[in-house]
Amino acid sequence: MQSAEFVIFVLFFIIFLNTSSHKDLVSCLGWTTADELYSCSDDHQILKWNLVNNETNVVVKLSEDIYPLDMHWFPKTVGGKRQTQAEIFVLTSTDGKFHLVSKMGRIEKSVDAHKGAVLAGRWNYDGTALVTAGEDGLIKIWSKVGMLRSTLANQGSPVYSVAWGPDSDRILYTSGVQLTIKPLQPSAKVMQWKAHDGLVLKVDWNSVNSLILSGGEDCKYKVWDSFGRLLHSSSPHDYPVTSLSWAPDGEMFAVGSFNTLRLCDKTGWSYAVEKPHTGSLFSLAWSADSTQLAGACGNGHVIFAHVLEQCWEWKNFVITLTKRRSMQVTNVMNDAVDILDFRDPVIKASLAFAHLVVATSLQCYVYSSRNWNTPLIFDLKEGTVSLILQAEKHFLLVDGAGLYVFSYEGRLISSPKFLDMRADSLNAQVISLCDDTIAIRDNRDEKVILFFDVLTGKAVGDGNPLTHKLEVVEIALDQCGPATDRKIALIDKNRDLYLASVRHFGRETKICKIGTMVDNIAWNDAANILCGIQDNQLTVWCYPSVVFTDKELLPKTLHIRDSSEFNSAPRILNFSGTKVTLRQGDGSLVYSSVPPYIALLHEYCSSARWEDALCLCRLVKDQSLWACLASMAMANRELTTAEMAYGAIGELPRVEYISMIKEQPSKESALAHMLLFSGQVQEAESALLQAGLIYQAIQVNIDLFNWERALELAVKHKTHVDTVLAHREKFLQKFGKKETNKRFLHYSEGVDVNWENIRAKIEMELSKEREKAANASVRSNGASYR
């Protein structure tokens, strides 16, 4: 469960005094580290900007015929491994060539790529291929050493911008007013749609959230999903959108236009707008840690901006990032203020479960809400932290090298690993953490969810992952209760919400649908209560596990808030205590609450305080609360409480069935019928067979009209064949039908059906069961007495 986070954008323009600068428009730029940037200009110079000592140096003076248009550095790390070729970048130019340039400025190779200018060049995410787009309308794929592999497309009109798909298996490119997604496989389907009313000038595709960003001459920027569905369209700007770029972590993006720089949330609404006197912004580049932005300006300047004023809230604490290396902690209960200073710039932070976790470029700080003066500090190995998740007992860090689980005392607990792990593509929607389990959607197959034990980092149980029938877009583990009862909620591509058990111990995974048209979800931090945005309404599943005990009771356990409270596309940021924090489609924050009785009922039932739970329900007199209590009592085999709760909501057939369960001659029979009550037929039959109650197992199948299975059990155990045949005959007579099943015809020839003998045999079986149960009770009491 993450704390609510709010971001405001503040731009700091860094002015470099007594240093060199460009004398013509800057066309492209790129970061090498968090403090070092390279820029290229029409003055034929490549400059290196050092943000630590505010120095600018000329790396190389290009020949007069090279006018650079685009640059992109070779990816530094892939799957946590540092690349040996990471010190070069591709530079495209107006002469139809692209150049592979070293960090020292030496041109390693120049390749004639297109007729006319090479407008864009991009490495894929694993550094195995390069794509270029030209004024001639061609899109070409090259090897990392500059050898032509294929011509992917021929548009016939200039391709102004190009981007790789998250898995490097598709190419997104501009095509006049349209956008096109072309897979690398020749036989795969091409996707194309009209994106803007004017020429599309820039596109970007984020590898973490899989969202597409486009900007064009119609002066708008738009956000799309990977299927070409429009998620957000901006109002028109004063001038065409000339540049845009996703932050690497996928949480924000920046848009550049003439004398305009805008920071936006990933859903499209704007955090802030700055109006620098820079001319058009031709290129934007984010640093790897997503905290700094650089812009290439038409007036020859390079501007730098930093993300500040981020806020985190948890209970009575509000924490604000006031400077790159400083935070302010405010306790709203007493207005106490603490200042937290850091040696290095803050990259990521998270506030939840009474702890603040702050990751800088080199260290991790862990603060307790009881003491803001003495943090626990430990060094980070390598990479930039892109995600922090917190649970009650520990937290998880994600960086380019992998996943790491730490205790709040700074001790490394585990570091889960799996095949083809791409930690840089993980976000909060596809990875979830609780006290005992880590859940991760497999990047190789989005239908698969992997589970790891927190303490060992190894796969949970038998190691078999959960495989859903459709691609999964969001997952969330519940936060409370024992590990054996852990549940995961998941939303698939159809926006259906499912609940599944995590630790099934060799049994078939239980997975049930509990909602449709669900956009996003969040578990409560103190009770296993789930809330979600369902068809633009806030829906609270007061006891989601009801689907495993009594699925028909699910609608009665829902708490739905009126949609008039929210405008379009609200998203849940946090669900703590009784308060739900949501951000609406326009960026505004709204708060909603759930009744406090739900969490109190969970507390009573988890601690077996059934009398208190009954008193609470009688006091509140709410049908949904009674329905939750009925299901919780059945899940915990508290039949008396369940009987009263079902009676309170008028479920008389269930009350009668529970009374029948209480009259069963043995615990084994009662357990089997409780499993039947929850729809677990196979488990009920297995429990009876393991207890040696053959007749009961046969009778269960007769009651469910599973005639084939009932006869199979009777023949296998050589008992009650006549009982099965008698019930079958009675069933057919009732509906006026004749026997046609060959197996039943075969056995009916040699078996005499006599109801008096059958009843006597059944009574004898039940007497034996009662006697066995009584003897077991006597032995148990005797052992207890001794």
Secondary structure, DSSP 8 states (H G I E B T S, - for coil): ---EEE---B------TTS---SS-EEEEEEEETTEEEEEETTSEEEEEETTTTEEEEEEE--TT--EEEEEE--SEETTEE-TTTTEEEEEETTSEEEEEETTS-EEEEEE--SS-EEEEEE-TTSSEEEEEETTSEEEEEETTS-EEEEEEE-SS----EEE-TTSSEEEEEETTEEEEEESSTTS--EEEE--SS-EEEEEE-TTT--EEEEETTS-EEEE-TTS-EEEE----SS---EEEE-TTSSEEEEEEBTEEEEEETTS-EEEEE--S-SBEEEEEE-TTSSEEEEEETTS-EEEEE----EEEETTEEEEEEETTEEEEEETTTTEEEEEE-SS-EEEEEEETTEEEEEESSEEEEEETTEEEEEEEEE--SS---EEEE-SSEEEEEETTEEEEEETTS-EEE----TT--GGG--TTTEEE-SSEEEEE-SS-TTEEEEEETTT-SBSTTS--EE-SS-EEEEEE--SS-GGG-EEEEEETT--EEEEES--TTS---EEEEESSEEEEEE-SSSS-EEEEETTEEEEES-TTHHHH-GGGGGGGEEE--GGG--SS-EEEEEETTEEEEE-TTS-EEEEE--HHHHHHHHHHHTT-HHHHHHHHHHH--HHHHHHHHHHHHHTT-HHHHHHHHHHTT-HHHHHHHHHHHT-SSHHHHHHHHHHHTT-HHHHHHHHHHTT-HHHHHHHHHHTT-HHHHHHHHHHHT--HHHHHHHHHHHHHHTT-----HHHHHHHHH----HHHHHHHHHHHHHHHHHHHHHHHHHHHHHHH-
